[in-house]
């Protein structure tokens, strides 16, 4: 399958996109096993390209043993982006996509998205809030926006699987502190179903809780988030309905912290 929008549609007309992407030069942001992410400029615009090559049997089995679905190409992110647009969740805009090969060991794919600029990831945006707190109203507006985005996503059958503050981008062109605009990115692990199982919904929420603790979000902030996420005015009802999630937050957050520390060693 091939999808091309301007300027790639015009520039690559009659050419093999898989050969054309080999000519792309830019700054490599990430290179892991069978996937690379590169920022580049084309026709006066900035883009990101993720290129996926075939997965090894070892990598597929490793994911399955850990009860994780392996990422077998860019198609997963492409479909997730389209779904989030359908759900009115701000995310990336796909400029080009290509996938060929049936075998997961030999499949080639790529996805090109437009750079979202000027933006800053939400973790960096909040990093100094411990020492320089924002206004009460602005902080609540940010929390409410994240809660709305996750609720729409989960109610629409999508879970992120990598739901940390760093994957939310704050639009710096928006000047009204009470009406922030955020984008959700890095959807290559996302899952799409008719309904989101509670286990996977909770995994996203635990990941978000873990990263929010790093920048000083309080227990009160987290409870406010849950009330917005649940669209409830009753804290008591939320505490009752989400008691299983809440009781496991600290334990599961510590598990993420230990896993992250182990990866850094």
C-alpha positions as CSV (number, residue, x, y, z in Angstrom):
1,X,0.0,0.0,0.0
2,X,1.2,3.5,-0.8
3,X,-0.2,6.8,0.3
4,X,1.3,10.1,-0.8
5,X,0.2,13.7,-0.2
6,X,1.8,16.9,-1.4
7,X,4.7,17.5,-1.8
8,X,5.7,13.8,-2.1
9,X,2.9,13.0,-4.5
10,X,4.2,15.4,-7.1
11,X,7.9,14.8,-6.5
12,X,7.7,11.0,-6.6
13,X,5.2,10.6,-9.4
14,X,6.1,7.6,-11.5
15,X,8.9,6.7,-9.0
16,X,9.3,4.0,-6.4
17,X,8.8,5.6,-3.0
18,X,10.8,2.9,-1.3
19,X,13.8,3.9,-3.5
20,X,13.1,7.6,-2.9
21,X,13.2,7.3,0.9
22,X,16.7,5.9,0.7
23,X,17.8,9.3,-0.7
24,X,16.5,11.2,2.3
25,X,19.1,12.8,4.4
26,X,18.6,14.4,7.8
27,X,19.2,14.2,11.5
28,X,18.7,10.7,12.9
29,X,16.8,11.0,16.2
30,X,16.5,7.4,17.0
31,X,17.9,4.1,15.7
32,X,16.8,0.8,17.3
33,X,17.0,-2.6,15.8
34,X,14.5,-2.5,12.9
35,X,13.3,1.1,13.2
36,X,14.9,4.5,12.6
37,X,13.4,8.0,13.0
38,X,14.9,10.9,11.1
39,X,14.0,14.6,10.8
40,X,14.5,16.1,7.4
41,X,13.5,18.9,5.2
42,X,11.7,18.6,1.8
43,X,10.3,21.3,-0.5
44,X,10.8,23.9,2.2
45,X,9.0,22.0,4.9
46,X,10.1,19.9,7.9
47,X,9.1,16.2,8.3
48,X,9.9,13.1,10.3
49,X,10.2,9.7,8.7
50,X,10.1,6.4,10.5
51,X,11.5,3.5,8.5
52,X,10.7,-0.1,9.6
53,X,12.5,-3.1,8.2
54,X,11.7,-6.8,8.8
55,X,11.5,-8.0,12.4
56,X,13.6,-11.0,13.5
57,X,12.1,-14.1,14.9
58,X,14.0,-13.5,18.2
59,X,12.4,-10.0,18.6
60,X,8.9,-11.3,17.8
61,X,9.2,-14.1,20.3
62,X,10.8,-11.9,22.9
63,X,7.7,-9.6,22.7
64,X,5.2,-12.5,22.8
65,X,7.0,-14.1,25.8
66,X,6.6,-10.7,27.6
67,X,2.9,-10.7,26.6
68,X,3.5,-7.7,24.3
69,X,2.3,-7.4,20.7
70,X,5.4,-6.9,18.5
71,X,5.4,-3.8,16.3
72,X,5.6,-5.2,12.7
73,X,5.8,-2.0,10.7
74,X,4.7,1.6,10.2
75,X,1.1,0.4,9.3
76,X,0.2,0.3,13.0
77,X,1.1,4.0,13.5
78,X,-0.6,5.0,10.2
79,X,-3.9,3.4,11.2
80,X,-3.7,4.9,14.8
81,X,-3.1,8.4,13.4
82,X,-6.2,8.0,11.1
83,X,-8.3,6.7,14.0
84,X,-7.3,9.6,16.4
85,X,-8.2,12.1,13.7
86,X,-11.6,10.3,13.5
87,X,-11.9,10.7,17.3
88,X,-11.0,14.4,17.1
89,X,-7.8,13.8,19.2
90,X,-5.0,16.1,18.1
91,X,-2.1,14.2,16.7
92,X,0.3,14.1,13.8
93,X,-0.5,14.6,10.1
94,X,0.6,11.9,7.8
95,X,2.3,13.1,4.6
96,X,3.3,9.7,3.2
97,X,3.0,6.1,4.0
98,X,4.2,2.9,2.3
99,X,4.2,-0.8,3.2
100,X,5.2,-3.9,1.2
101,X,5.8,-7.5,2.0
102,X,3.5,-10.1,3.7
103,X,6.2,-11.8,5.8
104,X,6.8,-10.0,9.1
105,X,10.5,-11.0,8.7
106,X,10.9,-9.2,5.3
107,X,8.2,-6.5,5.5
108,X,9.3,-2.9,4.7
109,X,7.4,0.2,5.6
110,X,7.7,3.9,6.3
111,X,5.6,6.7,7.6
112,X,6.3,10.4,7.0
113,X,4.6,13.0,9.2
114,X,4.7,16.8,9.2
115,X,6.8,18.4,12.0
116,X,4.6,19.9,14.7
117,X,6.2,23.2,15.3
118,X,6.6,25.3,17.4
119,X,5.9,22.8,20.2
120,X,7.5,21.4,23.3
121,X,6.9,18.1,25.0
122,X,4.8,18.2,28.1
123,X,7.4,16.7,30.3
124,X,9.9,19.5,29.4
125,X,7.1,22.1,29.6
126,X,6.3,21.1,33.2
127,X,9.9,20.5,34.3
128,X,10.3,23.7,36.3
129,X,6.9,23.7,37.8
130,X,8.2,22.5,41.2
131,X,10.3,25.7,41.5
132,X,8.2,28.0,39.4
133,X,4.6,26.9,39.6
134,X,2.2,28.0,36.8
135,X,-1.1,29.7,37.6
136,X,-3.7,27.4,39.2
137,X,-6.0,27.9,36.3
138,X,-3.4,27.1,33.7
139,X,-2.3,23.9,35.4
140,X,-5.9,22.8,35.7
141,X,-6.5,23.6,32.0
142,X,-3.5,21.4,31.0
143,X,-4.7,18.5,33.2
144,X,-8.3,18.8,31.8
145,X,-7.0,18.8,28.2
146,X,-4.9,15.6,28.8
147,X,-7.9,14.0,30.5
148,X,-10.2,14.8,27.6
149,X,-7.7,13.4,25.0
150,X,-7.2,10.2,26.8
151,X,-11.0,9.7,27.4
152,X,-11.8,10.3,23.8
153,X,-9.0,7.9,22.8
154,X,-10.0,5.1,25.2
155,X,-13.7,5.5,24.5
156,X,-12.9,5.2,20.8
157,X,-11.1,1.9,21.3
158,X,-7.5,3.1,21.2
159,X,-4.8,2.6,23.8
160,X,-1.3,4.1,23.5
161,X,1.0,1.6,25.3
162,X,3.6,4.3,25.7
163,X,1.6,7.0,27.4
164,X,4.1,9.3,29.1
165,X,4.1,13.2,29.3
166,X,7.0,13.3,26.7
167,X,4.5,12.0,24.1
168,X,2.2,15.0,24.5
169,X,3.3,18.1,22.6
170,X,2.2,21.6,23.7
171,X,1.4,24.0,20.9
172,X,3.4,27.1,21.6
173,X,1.4,29.2,19.1
174,X,-1.6,29.2,21.5
175,X,-1.4,32.2,23.8
176,X,-4.5,31.7,26.0
177,X,-3.3,29.8,29.1
178,X,-6.9,28.6,29.7
179,X,-7.2,27.0,26.3
180,X,-4.1,24.9,25.7
181,X,-3.7,22.7,22.6
182,X,-1.8,19.5,22.8
183,X,-0.9,16.8,20.3
184,X,-0.4,13.1,21.1
185,X,2.5,11.5,19.2
186,X,4.5,8.3,18.9
187,X,1.7,5.9,18.2
188,X,3.7,3.0,16.8
189,X,2.7,0.7,19.7
190,X,-1.0,1.8,19.8
191,X,-3.7,-0.8,19.7
192,X,-7.1,-0.3,18.1
193,X,-10.2,-2.3,19.1
194,X,-13.9,-1.8,19.2
195,X,-13.6,-1.1,22.9
196,X,-10.5,-0.6,25.1
197,X,-10.0,-3.3,27.7
198,X,-9.7,-1.9,31.2
199,X,-6.3,-3.6,31.6
200,X,-4.9,-1.6,28.7
201,X,-6.7,1.6,29.7
202,X,-5.2,1.3,33.1
203,X,-1.7,0.7,31.7
204,X,-1.9,4.1,29.9
205,X,-3.1,5.8,33.1
206,X,-0.4,4.3,35.2
207,X,2.3,5.4,32.7
208,X,0.9,8.9,32.8
209,X,0.8,8.9,36.6
210,X,4.5,7.7,36.7
211,X,5.7,10.5,34.4
212,X,3.5,13.2,36.1
213,X,5.1,12.4,39.5
214,X,8.5,13.4,38.0
215,X,7.4,17.0,37.6
216,X,5.6,17.5,40.8
217,X,1.9,16.8,40.0
218,X,0.2,16.3,43.4
219,X,-2.3,13.8,44.6
220,X,-4.9,16.5,44.3
221,X,-3.9,17.0,40.7
222,X,-4.2,13.3,40.0
223,X,-7.7,13.1,41.5
224,X,-8.7,16.2,39.5
225,X,-7.5,14.4,36.4
226,X,-9.5,11.3,37.2
227,X,-12.7,13.4,37.8
228,X,-12.2,15.0,34.4
229,X,-11.4,11.7,32.7
230,X,-14.5,10.2,34.2
231,X,-16.6,13.3,33.5
232,X,-17.7,13.2,37.2
233,X,-18.3,15.9,39.7
234,X,-18.3,13.4,42.6
235,X,-14.9,12.5,43.9
236,X,-16.5,9.9,46.1
237,X,-18.0,8.1,43.1
238,X,-14.6,8.2,41.2
239,X,-12.8,6.8,44.2
240,X,-15.3,3.9,44.4
241,X,-15.4,3.2,40.7
242,X,-11.6,3.4,40.3
243,X,-10.5,1.9,43.6
244,X,-8.7,-1.0,41.8
245,X,-6.7,1.4,39.6
246,X,-5.9,3.8,42.5
247,X,-4.8,1.0,44.9
248,X,-2.2,-0.2,42.4
249,X,-0.8,3.1,41.1
250,X,2.2,3.4,43.4
251,X,3.2,-0.3,43.1
252,X,2.9,-0.2,39.3
253,X,4.6,3.1,39.1
254,X,7.6,1.8,41.1
255,X,7.7,-1.2,38.7
256,X,8.1,1.2,35.7
257,X,10.8,3.2,37.6
258,X,12.8,0.0,38.3
259,X,12.4,-1.1,34.7
260,X,13.5,2.3,33.4
261,X,16.6,2.4,35.7
262,X,17.6,-1.1,34.6
263,X,17.4,0.0,30.9
264,X,19.7,3.0,31.7
265,X,22.4,0.7,33.1
